[in-house]
């Protein structure tokens, strides 16, 4: 069946969606250059994502959604990012922001999912807007940057500060129709340029009380979704989910970059008398280094996802130490992706910098992603270092839990694929 004929009704399991993601990856790769030129996701790519049922991923089952977990989320996003990281970035946000919708008050969820099978919405905090309490709700105003997803949006999810007399300032998330905002085209960047992450402005728009939520509760994993839906998935701390969501495209892009470098070495190296490519040893070293960096990144990200789900299944809020460890692992994973693409770029030669070469695009895209505030290397490592010293343990290794590989079906083990930077399922012998 072609992508155009697919939808949620034919999405039997996460594996089916993952297979459809491979078709979207190929389409996104074909459209990657044009996506950059247009500075926004292309309609045909987003339409293919809709048809594949991908945006139902985090929609609650009570509204006809799939309620898939974080491992399948990583599978889908990394796969599409192999073709176009900008397209995968937007896709991951549309998926994740349905999770945000599931944390709204019940009335809001019932209304929105009664009107939409899933939502496509940007969610942005920077800088937060202002919300003035009024009868029955709030008057919201602001100018938000980095509205990833605004180009195909149904709704807006905007953070704004509420000031009440005699009380501390409160950060709330507001959901409102996209036509109540105004888009300002500011997205002229050298990486992730195909995301169309423009600014959005809202001027004194009334938002009903039930279309807002205390974002601190959502951030902690204590939004309305935890009690409204049976699946403990909806108790995941949203700030950690954001870290996982935003990191996933980097792994797919870095994986594709390493694969392109391997192919380049095999095709462009001189041939020996036996016809085999005579690849320079130093190039093989760079290939191995980049490949291992991507593998490490994926293991760390999947381990972070597993830990996050375990905390949610226990129906508790992650401790400060757990948050720090999970975040540090994700920050390290993103840095490994950056290291991988730069290693490839340094070794791939001048023509790898041609604008039609996916290697140079991966370098630009991953570099911009790594500049996101949640992946601040110095801040994250400083906090982790302070925590390690405070633990007062003889060795760091006895304190910091080691990464765990994702659980796989019994009888299967994970084996690294030497030139693709991904894990392959192999039957035990």
N, C-alpha and C positions, 0 to 999 in steps of 0.2 A: 504493500500500500504506500502511495506517495505521501509526503508530508501534508499536502493540502487536504487529504482526506482523513487525517487523524485528529483525535481530540481526546478529552478526558474519558469518555465512555469506553474507548478501546484501550485505555491505559491500565492494564491488569496489575502491573507491579512496577517496582522501581527499576528492574532490569529492562523492561519495555521502554520506559522513558529514557534510560541511559542509551539504549540502542538508537532511539530517535535522535538523541543528542549528537550522535556521530554524523547523521545526515545534516544537521544544522551546522556542525563544525565545518563540513565540506562547503556548504553554501556560504557560510561566513568568511571562509578563506578566499573564495572566489570574489567576494564583495569587499574584502579588507581595504584595498587601495581606494575604492570609491567611498567607502565609509569614512576614511580619513579626509578625502577631498570635500565631502559633504559636511564634515564635522558633526555628524549625528548618526545614530543607527539607521540603517536602511529599512524601509517599510517591508520589503520581502523577507528580510531576516527576522524581524519581529513577528511578522505574520506566521512564519514557519515555527517559531517558538510557541505561539498561541495554538497552532494546529496540533503540535506535538503534545499538548497538555502540560507543558513544563510549569506554567504559572499556577497550577493547582497544587504544587508541591507542599506548601505549608498551609493551604486553606483547610480549615477544620472539616472533618467528615460530616458533621451535622449540616454543613452548607454545600455538600457535594464534593469536598476536596479530598486529597490523598493522604495527608498527615505523614509524609515520609520524613525520615530522620536526616541527621547531618552527614552521615557517610555517603548516602546517595546524592545529597546536595553537592558534596565535593566531587563525586564522580561526574555529575552532569556539568558543573561549571568548569572544571578543569578540562573536560573534553571539548567543550565549545571554545574555550580560550586557546586551544591549540590552533584553531582556525583564525580567530580574531579576538584579541583581548578586550577591545572596546565593546564589542557586542556581548561578550561574556560578562563584562562588568555590569552593563545595564540589566542583563538577564538575571544576574545574581541579586541585584537590588529589587527588581520586581518580585522575585521569589520571596526574598527576606521581608519585604514590606507588607506582604500578606500575613506574615507572622506578627508584625507590628499591629496590623488591623485586628488580629485575634486577641490582642491585649486591651482593646477598647471596651467600654461598658457594653453590656449585653444589648441594649437598645440600639447602639451604634452598629454593632456587628449584624444584628438582625436586619437593620435598614439597608446597610451597604451591601451585604451579601444577598439580600432580597432583590437588589437592583443590578448587581454585577456577579458573574460567576467567580471572578477573581478581580483584584484591582491591579492596575499599573500606576504606580505613584512614586514620586521622589519623596524622600524623607531627609530633611536638612536642618541642621542646628546652628550653622555658622553664618553670620552671627545670629543669636536668638532674637526674635521679634519681641514686641510688647503686647500684652493682653490685659485689657481693662475689664474687670468684672462689671456686668450689667444684669438687668433682670432676665433670668433664664439662660444666661450664658456669658459670653465675652465678646468684646470688640477687639479684633486682632489687626495689627499693623506690623510691617517690617520689610526688610530687604535681605533676602537670604542668598547666599552664594552656593555653588556646587550642587545644584539641583539635578543630580544624575537621575535620568528617567523622565524628565519634564517633556521630552519631545513626543512621547506616545502616552501621556498620562491621562487618567480618568479623574484622579483626585490628587490633592496635595496633603502631605503629612509634614507639618511645620512645628518647630519648637519655639515657644515664646515664654517670656518671664511674666509671672503674675505678681503684682505687688498688692498686698492687703494691709490695711491699717493695723499696726501693732503685731504683725506677723512677719516671719522671714520670707524672703522671695522664694517663689515656687516655679520650677520649670515644668511646663505642661506641653503635651503634644496635641495639636489641633488637626482635625481632618475636615477638609472643605473641598468643594468642587474645583476642578482645575480652572474653569472659566472665571473664577473669582480672583485669580492672580494674573499678573502681567509678566511676561517673559522678556528679559533683557539679554540680548546676545553678546555675551562676554567671553565665550569659550574659544580662545585663540591660544592654543598650547602646543607643545612639541611632543607630548605623549598622552596616550588615552584620548587623543584628539577626536576620535569618532564617537565619544559618549554623549556629546551635546550637553554637557553639564553646565548649562547657563544659569544666570541669576533669575530669581523670581521675586516679585514685589506684590504685597497685599496692602491695600489702603482701607483701613477702618471697616473691616468686614465682620458682621455678626456671626458668631459660631455658637450653636446651642451647647449647653452644659454637657449633654451626653455625648457630644462629638469631641470631647477632650478627655485627657487622662493625665494623672500625675506621672511624669516621665521617670522620676526616681524609683517609683514602684516597678515600672516596666523594666528599667535598667537592672534592677536587683532580681528580676524573675518573679515578682509578686503582682503582676498585672491581673486583669480580670480573667484572662484566658486560663490561668492555672486552675481555677475552680469551675469555670464554665464548661471546659472540655475535659473529657476523661483521660486523654493521653498526657502523660507527664512531660511530653515534649514541650507543652505550652507553659512550663515552669522554667524554661531556659532563660538565663540572664541575657538580656538583649545586647548589652555592651560587648559581651563575649561573642555572641552570634555575629555582631558587626565585624569583629576582628577576623573571625573565620570566613565570613562571606567575602570580605574585601581581599583577603589573602589568596583565596582559591584561584582567581584568574591568573595570578602571577605564576603559580605552579604549572598550569596548562601552557602558558606562553613560554616559560623557560624550558619546559619539556619539548615543545615543538622547535625551539631554537636549537637545542642540543641535537635533535633529530636532523634538522636541516644541516647542521655542521657536519654530522657524520656522513650524510649523503654527499655533501660537497667534497669531503675528503676522498671518498671512494670514487667519485666521478672525475675529479680534477687532478688527482695524483697520477704521475707517470706509471706506466705498466711495466712489470717485469717480464722476463721471458716466459713465465708461466701464465701471463695474463692478469695476475693479481695486482691490485694497486700497491705501489711502493710509497706508503704514507710515512712522512717524517716522524721519527720517534717523539719529538717535542710536540707535534700536533696531536699525537695519540695521548700524551700526558694531559694536555689541555682538555681533550675530549673526556677523558676519564674523570678529571677534576670536576668539570661541569656536570657530568652525568651524576656523579655521587652527590654533588651539592643539591641537585633537584630531588634525588631520592631521599636525602636527609630531610629536606623541606617537607616532602609529602608525608613522611613518617611522623614528623613533629606535628603537622597540622591535623592529621587523622587522630593522633593521640590526644591532642587538645580537644577535638570534637568528642572523642569517647569519654574523656573526663567530664566534659560539660554535660553530656547526656546522663552520666552516672549521678551527678549532683542533682539534676532535675528529677531523675527517677526516685531519688531519696526524698523528694519534696522538701528540699531545704535550700537556703540561700548560700551561695559559695562564700567561703571565708575570704578575708583579705589576702591570706597567703595563697589560697587556691587561685584566686583571680590573678595574682602576680605571676605565679608559675605558668599558668595557662597562657597569659598574655606574653610572657617572656619567650615561651616556646614558639608562639606564632610570630613574634617579632624576629626571632632568629631564623625561622623558616623563610620569611620574606627576604631577609638579608642574604640567605643562601641562594634564593632565586636571582637576586641582583648580582651576586657573585658569579653565578652560572652564566648569565647572558653576557656579562662583561668579559668573562674568560673566553667565551666563544668569539665575541666581537674582536678582541685583541689578537686572536689567532687566525681569524677567517680571511684576512686579506682585504684589500681596498674595495673590491667589487661588492663585498658584503654590505657596504654602506650605500649602495644604490637604493633609491627610494622604492624600487619594486622588489627589493630583497627582504624577506620576512625577518632576517636576523636583526637588521637595524631597527625595524619596527618593534621587535621584542625588547631591545635594549631601551628604547625611548619609553615604551609603555610600562615596563617593570620599574624603571627608574622613577617615573612619576607616581606610580602606585606606592612605591616605598617611601615617598615623601609625605604620605598621609600622616596626620598627627598621631594616629593610634599606633604607628610603627616607628615612633621616635626611638632610635637605637640607644642613644646616650641616656635618656631618661629611664627607659626600661631596664637597661643593664645596671645603672646606678642603683635603682630601687631593689633589684634582685641581689646585687652585691651587699647592700645594707642589710637585707633580710638574712642572707647567708651568715654574715658576721654576728647578727643578733641571735642566731640559733645556737651559737656556742658549741658546735659539734666538732669532733676531731677532724673529720674530713667532709668535704662538701658532698661527695658521692654517697655517703651514708644517709644524707638528709634529703637530697633532691630526688624524687621518684624518677626512675628511668622511663623513657618513652616506651609505650607498648604498641605493638603492631595491631592493626584492626583485626577484630575477630573474623575468622573465615569459616566456611563450612567444614565439618569434620572430614579428615582425609585429604585436606588441601594445605599447602604451605606457600609462603611467599618467596619468590625468587626474583632477583633483580635482572632486568633486561639490559644487557651491556650497553646498548647504544640508543636506548629510548628514554631512559630516566624514569621508568614507571615499574610498577610491580605486576608480575604476571602470576596467575594462579596455575600451579602445577600439581598434578596428582602425585602423592607420595609413592615411592617405589618400595 
